[in-house]
Structure formats: C-alpha cells, structure tokens
Amino acid sequence: MRILTVCSNWRVFGAETITLKMLEGFKRCGHEQMAVASTWSDGEFSLRLRSIGIPEALMPLAAVALPKSLRM
C-alpha cells in the first residue's frame, strides 16, 4: 500500500510522536511511504523521519490567525 502522511506542526509533541510510531509500524509491514513536513519547523521531525528511513517532502505548511477587525 502507498501511504502519504502530512505533519504540519513545527515541533515534535504527542501527535507527531504517535505519527512516527505509526510510520515505523507501516514500514515494518512493507508499505511504501512518503511524509510531508513543514519547512517552518525546528527540524526534529525531519531528523526522526530520516532515522527510520522514511522519505519526506518539505512544504511551507502553517496556520495564520488574523483578527476579524484591526480595531480593538
């Protein structure tokens, strides 16, 4: 099976740790994988992906929160 995983957080927290464990499990089962990570990160997720042998593509993923009005 071919699996694409997207992780857009800038640091490795609980969800990212679970995602990495899931990717390791998929790899053990022989699935073809690719991960998409954000370019706006501390790089830890990418390092961990490399350590388990999962290829990745970097994209500028982020969320922007703007106020509805510039007046307060």
N, C-alpha and C positions, 0 to 999 in steps of 0.2 A: 504494500500500500504506500502511496506517496502522501506525506503529511507536511503541511505548511503551518508553522506556529508563529504568531505575532506577539511580541512582548514590547510594550511601548513605555514602560516605566524607566526612570532614569537611574534607579538604584535597585539592588537585589534585596527584596524583602520576602515575605511569606509566599505570595503568589508566584514570584519568579523562582523561588526555591522549589516549589511544587512542580512548576513547569519544567525545570531542569531534571528533576527526578523522573517525570513522565517521559521526557525525551530520551533519557538513559534506558528506560524500560522499552520504549519503542525500538531503540537501536538494538537492544538485545534480541528482540523478536524479528529483526531483519528488515524493518521498514525503512524506506527511503525518505529522508527528511531534509527540510530547509527551514531555518529560523530567520525571522525578520526582527531586527532590533533597532532601537532609536540611536541616531548619531548624537543626540543630546543626552549622554549618559556618562557615568563615571568609568565605563569600560569593563566593569566587573562581570556583567552578564556575558559579554563577548569572550572574555578570558575563560569563563566556565564552559561556554559552548565549545571553544577550541580544545579544552582539556578532555571533553568527552567525544570529540571528533564530529561535531555537527556543523555543517557549513551554514554561513549566515549572509544575509544581505542587510546593509545598513540604510536606513531611510530617516529623514527628518520628521519623526513622529512626535507629536506633542499636543497638549491641550492648551488653549488660550482662553482665559476667563476675562471678559470685558464687562464693565458696568453698563447697565441699560442707559444710563444718562451720565454725562460728565459732571453734572452739577450734583452736589451732595446736599 
